[in-house]
Amino acid sequence: MDKPVLQVIVASTRPGRAGRAVAEWVHGKAVSSGLFEVELVDLAEVRLPFLDEPHHPRLKQYVNAHTKEWSATVDRADAYVFVTPEYNHSYPGVLKNALDYLHHEWQHKPAGFVSYGGVSGGTRAVAALRHVVSTLKMVPLMEGVIIPFVPQHLGEDGTLRPSDVMDASADAMLGELARYSGVLGAMRQPVA
Ligand SMILES: Cc1cc2nc3c(=O)[nH]c(=O)nc-3n(C[C@H](O)[C@H](O)[C@H](O)COP(=O)(O)O)c2cc1C
């Protein structure tokens, strides 16, 4: 049987961001787990404009090539990991824009969160994000990774130096993502 496709979605886009290093660490862990086909989806590379579709996304009447491409990308996943910083006690607007573009593509798939920031480790960002992913009918997982004071976890080469807790949390999250993606696949079958 084919492995489920897991997308690791990088929510921060600014030059000098920590997000890409955090995402590459998660991506490596997901590949090593052997549980998934893993894709890194970097919103800095996707480069969506502010939502510019004339119709509600539930109608799937996309007119723009960038939306059709984004739809095809998100659609092929069976599970997501959102790698998000905390910006002003929430998650980046770039991620909200990327979520708002689509509707059916997100549904009935599990979502894990890897958050980082200052003392809160991005937990306020994830609290806000859970609400939105639930509205899009994703299933937000309890297991996730919290990285407080993220600069302290970046090596001189810019790669992430995880603590034991971060490693164990990522393993737990990936295990649950695999379990949920298997079960929720049935939810995405057409109703007879
Ligand atoms: C616009 C902005 C707002 C921020 N707001 C918060 C915040 O509310 N809480 C927090 O813990 N860190 C906050 N920070 C610090 C970031 O979490 C930290 O700089 C992190 O590295 C940002 O992720 P990035 O490097 O991937 O962009 C903020 C940073 C920026 C740029």
The ligand as a Tripos MOL2 file, in Angstrom:
@<TRIPOS>MOLECULE
LIG
   31    33     1     0     0
SMALL
NO_CHARGES

@<TRIPOS>ATOM
      1 C1          6.0980   40.5530   13.7120 C.3       1 LIG1
      2 C2          6.5960   39.7120   14.8440 C.ar      1 LIG1
      3 C3          5.8110   39.5290   15.9610 C.ar      1 LIG1
      4 C4          6.2430   38.7100   17.0030 C.ar      1 LIG1
      5 N1          5.4020   38.4620   18.0530 N.ar      1 LIG1
      6 C5          5.7570   37.5430   18.9830 C.ar      1 LIG1
      7 C6          4.8340   37.1270   19.9870 C.ar      1 LIG1
      8 O1          3.7290   37.6200   20.0780 O.2       1 LIG1
      9 N2          5.2260   36.1760   20.8540 N.ar      1 LIG1
     10 C7          6.4660   35.5940   20.8000 C.ar      1 LIG1
     11 O2          6.7560   34.6940   21.5950 O.2       1 LIG1
     12 N3          7.3570   35.9450   19.8480 N.ar      1 LIG1
     13 C8          7.0290   36.8980   18.9530 C.ar      1 LIG1
     14 N4          7.9100   37.2650   17.9680 N.ar      1 LIG1
     15 C9          9.2110   36.6190   17.9610 C.3       1 LIG1
     16 C10         9.1740   35.4450   17.0070 C.3       1 LIG1
     17 O3          8.4450   34.3820   17.5150 O.3       1 LIG1
     18 C11        10.5830   34.9980   16.6560 C.3       1 LIG1
     19 O4         11.2740   36.1300   16.1350 O.3       1 LIG1
     20 C12        10.5780   33.8890   15.6070 C.3       1 LIG1
     21 O5         11.9010   33.5970   15.2400 O.3       1 LIG1
     22 C13         9.7970   34.3280   14.3770 C.3       1 LIG1
     23 O6          9.7230   33.2900   13.4390 O.3       1 LIG1
     24 P1         10.5140   33.4020   12.0490 P.3       1 LIG1
     25 O7         11.9630   33.6640   12.4400 O.co2     1 LIG1
     26 O8         10.3380   32.0610   11.3880 O.co2     1 LIG1
     27 O9          9.8970   34.5290   11.3020 O.co2     1 LIG1
     28 C14         7.5180   38.0940   16.9430 C.ar      1 LIG1
     29 C15         8.3150   38.3280   15.8120 C.ar      1 LIG1
     30 C16         7.8640   39.1010   14.7800 C.ar      1 LIG1
     31 C17         8.7370   39.2830   13.5550 C.3       1 LIG1
@<TRIPOS>BOND
     1     1     2 1
     2     2     3 ar
     3     2    30 ar
     4     3     4 ar
     5     4     5 ar
     6     4    28 ar
     7     5     6 ar
     8     6     7 ar
     9     6    13 1
    10     7     8 2
    11     7     9 ar
    12     9    10 ar
    13    10    11 2
    14    10    12 ar
    15    12    13 ar
    16    13    14 ar
    17    14    15 1
    18    14    28 ar
    19    15    16 1
    20    16    17 1
    21    16    18 1
    22    18    19 1
    23    18    20 1
    24    20    21 1
    25    20    22 1
    26    22    23 1
    27    23    24 1
    28    24    25 2
    29    24    26 1
    30    24    27 1
    31    28    29 ar
    32    29    30 ar
    33    30    31 1
@<TRIPOS>SUBSTRUCTURE
     1 LIG1         1 GROUP 0 **** ****
